[in-house]
Structure formats: structure tokens, C-alpha cells
């Protein structure tokens, strides 16, 4: 058994959290490779170290004095080092190097990456593990895209020679050797790449929650947790806003069939959520999860005999493409097609889009509706259960929520419902109640 363990910022915010992480790693010999994030918030109102690093860069790039910001960063790491009792260990040389680079040639990616790098150095010292600089094993091309082949080859060779190690998350290096970072939350991707490169059995992703919840706890009071979820279900829920794991972290491990286990650093005995390719285990409920977003609008294009006009849909979509607008959903009828888009992306270009649709397609009419929220009801159990959609709409009707759009994929894995922005939370509560609370 070989496990990769990635710890989020809240798990490494201070020396107390570091000790919890140390206990977790030492409790299981199979936890061979550790991927740390930068220190997160210690309490409400605190500032993440990565945000301080970005602030330091902004000050340096503007020619301002960044000394006080750097001192705040140094204080965070000093507390961790002293709190862990790492006598004789110092990051003074690293801080001097950061000061020099920020003074001579400020680099945003370099600055941002130091949070994970410095935490990795401390973690390696604390655990007694070798330290591998992510810049030596993760590579990006000239377009700042991950060079997956080179990364897999170099990292695989390095890990074969190093049975245990700490590899900091979030960054790698470009063709010129300069630091390149992933998008925020990218340490999840690093963990996934390490898991794939060493052919791990499990990728454990430790955070401050015990896995995924069926619904957003900011909307539903104490929602039940999800024990097992498939990659496809996760993708649907993540797309609609359910965020515990970086979207791109799925792909390296999914390709190799490596399961992900989301765990809670503050409750290490909790089983968490397992993310798998497929499973015969039945969910405790018909649905796996509910997620949604506000701020959509729909454009409904109508034309008699639309279905017999070859290329009609392509022409409509061309109008959106010409304006650089991505399509979210596209339910259609015989003589109508509806395109759902993000309202803030569309509103400033709406008349350009309407004009192009008229030019390309000669429709009978175009109607635009705004202030729409989309809710995804996702679950592999919906395929085998009759009447799922009926129960959703019955619950919404009982809650006096008007459904303004419906879109169900052929996979029967999810149903997308459009409601007014103001009905968003009421709709999610109603759906949760019918499937989880009452289980009708």
C-alpha cells in the first residue's frame, strides 16, 4: 500500500495544526509522500500566507516598501518553527533570497510559490523526510500549460529513487527555469500528479471538512455527508459550484484508476468521502448531491420549422462564439432552442449577439430572461429510480418555486433546473428535504 497525502492551508495554518499533520502521517507507514499547501487562516479575519505573498509582490512591483509585509510572513513561519521545537532549523537564507528577488526583479509566480516551498521545507524537517523542490519535477511549457509527459517521466524517476519525500504543492518550472504556478488551489493538482507518478494506491486529500456534503452547509443546516461519489458525479457538482477539490486534480488519478479520499485533519478518524471511477455501492439516497449557482440568463430563439433547417443550431451558437461567450446549457424544442449563459458575461454583448442571430438565422423571435439560478441534482441512483424528476418538481411546487428551465442529460446522471435567483435557496432546501429528510 502506498498513499499520497496532501494537506490544505487550514491544516497547516500554525504549529498546532502542523502537529496534527505529523501525527496523521506517522500513524500510517503507507503515507509515503506529503504535499503541503501554504499556511491558511488561523481564525476568522486572519490572512492566508499566499495572500500576503501576493501583496508583497504588488508592493515590490510598484516600487513600494514591502518590508512590513515580508516581516508578517516571516512571523508566521517563525511561529511554526518555534512551536514545533525545531531547534537549529532556520529559513533565514530563504527569506534573504526572497527579499533580494523582490528588490531586484519582482516575479509574481515566484512570490506566490514561496508559501508552499517554505512550508515544505519545515514539513520535511519535522517529519525527517527528504525534500523535493517541485520546480525540479513539475514542468510547464512556453504557454504555461502543464507538460504532463516530462513531468511524469522526471517525477517518476525521482520518486523511484526516493521512497519517502515532501513535495510542495502549487508550482513547477517553465522552459527557462523560472517558477510557474497553477491556479489557486493548485496544490490539489500537485498531489494528483505525485499519486500518478508513483503509482499510488490512494490519494488522501486532507482539509478542514469531513468530505463532501450532499448540499452546501451555508444553505442547509448540517447536511449529511457523501460516503462515495464517482468522478462523473463530482465533475457535475464541481461545475455547479461545489468546491472541496480543484477541478483539474481529478484527471491524473482518474486516468490511472487511483481513488481519492477527502479527509478532515481535525477529525482524522472520520472516513471522509471516497471519489472513485465507478462503484457497485449504492448511495444512501436516490441523489448524491445538490449544487447550484446564481447569475445566469437565457436566450430563447424561435423559428417555425427550425428542426428541418440544416445548420440552424450551429448558426445560433456561432453568434455567441463570435462574441467570445461560452455556453452553459442548451435545452431545445421542435421550433425553439434556449441557450443559458452567465449573465455578467452576456449582458454587455447582448445586442451584438441578438443582431448576429438575426443575421445568421432569420428567427421569428428572440426572448431574453435574466436573474436565473441553475441547480444541479446529481446522482447515479437516479437512473434506476422511477419518478425522480416528478418528485423534484412536486417538491418545488409545494415550496411555491416556479421552474423556468429544465435540462436533463441522456446519461440520466443529473437534472438541471432553472429558477429565479430569489428562489435559489428555497429550491435547494425543498429538494434536499424531499430526498434526504423525508426520503419520499
C-alpha positions, -999 to +999 in steps of 0.1 A: +000+000+000+013+034-010-005+067-001-001+103-012-012+128+015-019+164+006-027+189+033-046+221+027-038+255+041-061+253+071-044+220+080-010+238+082-020+273+094+001+271+126+023+248+147-008+232+164-021+221+130+013+210+119+015+186+149-019+171+139-005+166+104+026+150+118+005+126+139-015+116+108+015+109+086+033+089+113+002+069+122+003+051+088+036+038+073+020+037+039+017+076+038+049+079+018+047+113+001+035+145+016+023+175-004+018+207+017-001+239+009+009+273+022-003+283+057-040+293+056-061+313+080-057+306+117-090+323+127-118+344+111-103+376+099-068+362+095-049+364+062-036+335+042+002+335+037-004+333-001-024+365+000+004+382+019+029+370-007+007+384-035+005+417-015+043+417-011+048+412-049+023+440-057+042+464-034+076+453-049+064+456-085+051+491-077+084+502-062+069+504-027+084+492+005+074+456+011+094+451+042+065+451+067+046+426+046+076+403+044+080+406+082+044+394+087+052+364+065+084+357+085+065+359+117+040+332+105+068+307+097+088+316+129+058+307+150+055+273+132+092+265+136+094+275+172+061+258+180+074+226+166+106+229+186+128+226+155+160+238+173+188+248+149+165+249+118+162+283+101+147+297+069+168+329+072+187+322+039+154+316+021+139+349+033+170+368+023+167+353-012+130+363-014+140+399-003+167+400-030+145+388-058+116+411-048+140+440-048+159+433-080+134+416-102+099+410-087+083+379-100+046+371-092+047+334-096+080+331-076+065+351-048+032+331-047+051+298-047+071+306-016+043+298+007+043+261-003+080+260-007+087+272+028+060+250+044+075+221+025+110+228+040+095+229+075+074+198+070+104+178+057+125+188+087+096+180+111+090+145+096+126+137+088+117+132+051+138+142+021+126+175+005+120+176-033+116+210-048+085+209-071+104+231-096+127+201-103+099+176-110+069+195-124+072+213-157+052+237-178+056+246-215+061+280-231+023+286-229+022+279-192+004+246-198+015+216-178+040+194-196+025+162-184+048+138-203+080+154-190+065+158-155+055+121-153+089+109-166+111+131-144+090+128-113+086+091-117+123+086-119+129+108-089+103+091-067+117+057-077+149+067-060+132+084-030+108+061-011+096+090+011+095+127+005+079+161+009+070+178-024+054+213-020+023+219-040+011+247-063+041+253-086+066+239-110+090+254-135+089+267-171+113+260-200+135+289-188+137+275-153+115+303-138+087+294-114+053+288-128+022+283-106-011+266-110-043+285-104-053+290-068-059+257-050-034+240-074-017+220-046-045+195-052-031+191-087+004+185-074-009+158-051-027+141-080+005+143-102+026+127-074+000+100-069+000+092-106+038+093-109+045+068-081+015+046-089-001+052-056-030+031-042-048+060-026-046+098-028-056+113+005-066+149+004-068+164+039-087+196+045-110+211+072-142+192+063-150+155+065-156+151+028-183+163+005-218+172+018-250+165-001-257+202-002-240+235+007-238+238+045-243+276+041-278+268+028-287+235+045-282+232+082-258+203+090-263+184+057-254+147+055-221+137+041-214+117+009-196+084+015-188+075-021-190+096-052-179+089-088-156+111-108-185+120-131-208+130-103-181+150-088-175+168-121-212+177-123-213+191-088-180+209-090-191+226-122-221+240-104-201+254-075-195+225-050-158+231-042-136+209-020-111+198-046-095+216-075-113+205-108-081+197-126-069+174-097-092+147-109-077+139-143-042+124-135-056+100-109-088+092-128-067+080-158-048+056-135-078+045-115-065+059-083-092+067-057-092+100-038-101+101-002-112+135+012-104+136+049-106+160+078-073+169+096-093+180+127-113+147+127-088+121+114-110+091+125-138+102+101-139+081+070-145+111+047-156+109+011-142+084-014-140+096-051-139+066-074-142+058-111-172+035-106-187+016-078-214-010-070-220+006-037-254+022-035-258+057-021-279+060+010-302+083-010-315+085-046-294+116-052-257+121-045-256+158-042-272+192-050-253+222-061-261+254-079-251+290-089-269+323-094-264+348-121-275+332-154-297+343-182-314+325-211-317+334-248-347+316-265-346+316-303-378+306-320-384+298-357-411+278-374-397+245-389-364+251-372-358+214-369-358+209-407-333+237-413-298+222-416-272+240-396-296+262-376-282+254-342-247+259-354-255+293-367-271+304-334-241+292-315-218+310-339-233+343-327-221+335-292-187+323-303-181+354-323-186+374-292-164+352-270-193+339-249-193+303-236-225+283-235-236+267-202-267+247-212-289+243-243-323+227-239-344+228-271-378+221-286-391+215-321-393+252-330-372+267-302-338+264-287-327+280-254-291+290-246-282+295-209-251+318-203-235+337-175-254+370-172-223+391-163-205+377-194-235+382-217-252+415-207-226+439-222-227+420-255-264+410-257-274+433-286-244+422-306-255+386-301-291+393-310-281+411-342-258+382-353-286+357-346-309+377-368-283+379-395-273+343-394-307+326-388-336+349-395-355+338-365-392+345-358-384+359-323-357+361-297-365+364-259-341+371-232-347+362-195-324+373-167-319+367-129-318+330-133-302+304-109-293+269-121-294+240-097-279+206-105-295+175-089-269+147-093-269+110-086-260+077-101-291+063-083-315+084-104-310+060-134-328+031-117-354+051-098-386+060-114-403+093-108-372+113-097-380+143-118-416+142-107-405+143-070-382+173-077-410+193-094-435+183-068-412+195-040-406+228-058-443+233-065-450+227-028-424+253-019-440+277-044-410+278-066-416+283-103-394+262-126-382+284-155-359+259-173-353+221-173-324+203-188-317+165-184-287+148-200-291+115-217-268+099-191-296+104-165-269+113-141-282+148-134-311+172-139-305+209-143-334+232-130-336+269-136-353+291-110-354+328-102-324+340-083-346+348-053-359+312-051-324+297-052-320+287-015-357+278-011-354+254-041-323+237-027-339+233+007-370+218-009-351+193-030-329+183+000-359+178+022-377+155-003-348+133-010-328+133+023-350+144+052-383+126+042-369+103+016-402+102-003 
